[in-house]
Amino acid sequence: MLRSVEQRRQGSVTSGGEDPRVTELRSAVARLRRRLAAHPGEFADRSIAEEELAALDAMAAEGTPEVPRLRRSLLLIAGAIGSVSALSPELAEVRRTVDLFGGPVRGLG
């Protein structure tokens, strides 16, 4: 059965007990981590992006994460890899999943 975006935002829990937003966040973070690991280019803030992606994954693994902390990590990741266009689709997906926890921030959409 399909769920509406609003149902996901309200935090309905799957039969397995995990919030579907958390599942989506973990999947998006995993995809971006894989793409970042496979990216051949080096850039100054790569380690920051890797650390914050690990932090996002850890927050999601603990359950429903705190929205301000999610947004802070997203901002740091975007700042660290925002100029690497090859990672843009995965970064956009992480942002979309973070937005499920509280909607987009005014002025960033």
HELIX and SHEET records of a PDB file:
HELIX    1   1 VAL A    5  ARG A    9  1                                   5    
HELIX    2   2 PRO A   20  ALA A   38  1                                  19    
HELIX    3   3 ARG A   46  ALA A   61  1                                  16    
HELIX    4   4 VAL A   67  ILE A   81  1                                  15    
HELIX    5   5 SER A   85  LEU A   87  5                                   3    
HELIX    6   6 SER A   88  ASP A   99  1                                  12    
END                                                                             
